[in-house]
């Protein structure tokens, strides 16, 4: 008996990832000879207000384009072949970095740990520069 391919879930970003700054998603190849993948994306569990079952072709990555800062996205990828679509596939979610306004008046000399999400230390001394990794759409 011939069957549809198996389910896949996002590999990038990982399920429940926070402070995601890229709009690129990826998933592993499905078992069962998938010939296409359909992507659904929403801003609440089970919704498709961003993408609704869009056939992105036989690819393992897709760029969601402009995503809003500080937002949780819910993604389902359905593998498909000539025998039909995978069923019972699980939804993944990830949250984007919060937006911030710059310039800042904080000099950061006293921060040694607990750097806020989407920030990174550019040097190794207490007078090091801090870089702000902003959430940019279309990464």
C-alpha positions in Angstrom: 0.0 0.0 0.0 1.3 3.5 -0.9 1.2 6.2 1.7 1.7 10.0 2.0 5.0 11.1 3.4 5.7 11.4 7.1 5.4 14.5 9.2 8.2 17.0 9.7 8.7 19.8 12.3 10.8 22.9 12.2 14.5 22.3 12.9 15.3 26.0 12.7 14.3 27.8 14.7 13.8 25.1 17.3 10.4 24.7 18.8 9.7 27.2 21.6 12.8 29.3 20.6 12.9 32.8 21.9 14.6 36.0 20.6 14.7 34.7 17.0 16.1 37.4 14.7 15.8 35.6 11.4 12.8 35.0 9.3 14.3 31.9 7.7 12.8 28.5 8.7 14.0 25.0 7.9 12.9 21.4 8.4 14.4 18.0 7.7 13.4 15.9 4.6 10.3 13.9 5.3 10.3 10.1 5.1 8.2 8.6 2.3 9.5 10.6 -0.7 7.9 14.0 -0.2 7.6 16.0 -3.4 6.4 19.3 -1.8 5.9 21.0 1.5 3.0 23.2 2.5 3.6 25.9 5.1 1.0 27.5 7.4 1.9 30.3 9.8 -0.2 32.2 12.3 0.1 34.4 15.4 -2.0 32.1 17.6 -2.0 28.4 18.0 -3.8 26.7 15.1 -4.2 29.9 13.1 -3.1 30.6 9.5 -3.4 34.4 9.4 0.1 34.8 7.9 0.3 31.8 5.5 -2.4 29.3 4.9 -1.2 26.0 3.5 1.1 27.6 0.9 2.9 25.1 -1.3 6.6 26.2 -1.2 7.8 23.4 -3.4 10.2 20.6 -2.8 12.6 22.7 -0.6 13.7 22.4 3.0 13.9 26.1 3.8 11.6 29.1 3.4 12.0 32.7 4.2 8.9 34.1 5.9 9.8 37.7 5.0 8.9 40.5 7.3 8.1 39.3 10.8 7.0 41.6 13.6 9.3 42.1 16.6 8.2 40.7 19.9 5.7 38.3 18.3 5.1 34.5 18.7 4.6 32.7 15.4 3.1 29.2 15.1 4.3 27.1 12.1 3.1 23.9 10.6 4.9 22.2 7.7 3.0 19.5 5.9 4.9 17.2 3.6 3.1 16.0 0.4 3.4 13.6 -2.5 1.2 12.1 -5.2 -0.4 9.9 -2.5 -1.6 12.9 -0.4 -0.6 15.1 2.5 0.9 14.0 5.8 -1.7 14.0 8.6 -1.5 14.7 12.3 1.6 16.9 12.0 2.6 18.9 15.0 2.8 22.7 15.1 6.0 24.5 16.2 6.4 28.0 17.6 9.0 30.6 18.1 9.2 34.2 19.3 11.0 37.1 17.6 13.3 39.6 19.3 11.6 42.5 21.0 12.1 45.9 19.3 14.1 48.6 21.0 14.7 52.3 20.3 18.3 53.6 20.1 20.4 55.5 21.0 20.6 54.5 24.6 21.9 56.5 27.5 23.1 53.4 29.4 26.8 52.8 29.2 26.7 49.1 30.3 29.9 49.2 32.3 28.3 47.3 35.2 26.8 44.5 33.2 28.8 41.3 33.5 26.1 38.7 32.9 22.5 38.5 32.0 22.8 40.5 28.8 19.3 41.0 27.5 18.0 38.8 24.8 19.1 39.8 21.2 22.1 41.7 22.6 25.7 40.5 22.5 29.0 41.5 24.1 31.4 42.7 21.5 34.5 42.8 23.8 35.9 41.1 26.8 36.5 43.9 29.3 34.1 45.9 31.5 34.6 48.8 29.1 33.8 46.7 26.1 31.4 47.8 23.5 28.0 46.2 23.4 26.3 45.5 20.1 22.6 45.5 19.7 21.3 42.8 17.4 18.0 44.3 16.3 15.2 42.3 14.8 15.3 43.2 11.2 12.6 42.0 8.8 13.6 39.7 5.9 16.8 38.3 7.4 
